[in-house]
Amino acid sequence: MPTTENKRGIFALMVAHCAGMLDLVALPIWVGTLVSQYRFDPQQAGGLATLFLIGASLASVFFAPRFTHGKAKWAAVCGFGIAALAFLLSSRSTAFPALAGLHFIGGIAAGTALSFTHGTIGHAGNPHRLFAHAGLAIGIFGIIFLGGTPGLVEKFGGPALFVALATVMAVATITTLMFFPKRTRHLVSGTANSAVKLPPLGSAVWCSIIAVAFLAMTQAMTLSFFERIGMARGFGVSNVTFALVIYGIVTLFPAPLAAFLERRVAATTVICSVPILQFVFAMIVSHTSNYVLFAASGALMAFTIIFTHTFAFGLLARLDPTGRAVAGTPAMLMVGAAVGPFLGGSLVKFIGFEAIGYAAFVLVALELVLFNMTRRALVPSASLRSAF
């Protein structure tokens, strides 16, 4: 029987995490393809990605509080299956209204699946470590996807992107059907017909939730136009594709490093300092004409969000052992990520690529304020300081 502690269960959660967090890897190719192949302007292209992420956010907002009395396996299977169908139908359309509707439906489906995936990870024996495994998986997936998809799109056109996305979702459907695990920890939790009432989430949890949303917004805003910025700066298709491969390779390292440092560095230290690097790298990506700096900064932005969010996830799992907060991970990530492509597209359309760096400064400042509010909200006892 697959559980969150054996190989089959962990494998299923890793695949489900990769499919559900597809935007973390696919956004530059996704938005770039919509601009170059479908001839949408940056705002429209960013808007379609935003619709997918809004759908995922709404699904997560709805299902996260209900995670404790839901059927996680079937939510994942059905969610990924519907998302696969939505992307497959997208490959057969070029009309903006049809693509908009399919993106929104696909987002709702993927967000539902991801909510129950992350909630299940939160009920593992060691959520921080299991989420780090999932982060490593998305790094491997990123290398494959970013290395292969641009060539497919160039050879077969825009529909090839949506076929690739549908394939990812279909693989997740089959994997979760076969191996989705049962929860290892069965915690006291409320149900629809139970007299047990779950306590409200504390201020420390809410501050972290909002901060993670801004973390995702900054990443999505910059990453969505990474490919377009590279092309506009004259780096060429091959160099931009190589930069995306480097991005994928770098995503291999932050999750294992976060797992190694779990007991060596306090989570509050990480979340209150590392996000500063987001602003630095976003500013470089949006301003530099040097290819090496461009490629390195794009890749290190990925390192920053995965490393920071792994610690934030583990912290939230400890602050809310019912699993509701981590089940809401897709909501906090995708509410931010949903705004990112549209915001970035609007800034590029009306101001230029450089505006992305300045917007990142504002968003990172808000992240740091909220993460520091989380740190201050924790009970200042010696035992809690050592844990957090």
Secondary structure, 3 states (H helix, E strand, C coil): CCECCCHHHHHHHHHHHHHHCHHHHHHHHHHHHHHHCCCCCHHHHHHHHHHHHHHHHHHHHHHHHHHHHCCHHHHHHHHHHHHHHHHHHHCCCCCHHHHHHHHHHHHHHHHHHHHHHHHHHHCCCCHHHHHHHHHHHHHHHHHHHHHHHHHHHHHHCCHHHHHHHHHHHHHHHHHHHHHCCECCCCCCCCCCCCCCCCCCCCHHHHHHHHHHHHHHHHHHHHHCCHHHHHHHCCCCHHHHHHHHHHHHHHCCCHHHHHHHCCCCCCHHHHHCCCCHHHHHHHHHHHHCCCHHHHHHHHHHHHHHHHHHHHHHHHHHHHHCCCCHHHHCHHHHHHHHHHHHHHHHHHHHHHCCCHHHHHHHHHHHHHHHHHHHHHHHHCCCCHHHHHHC
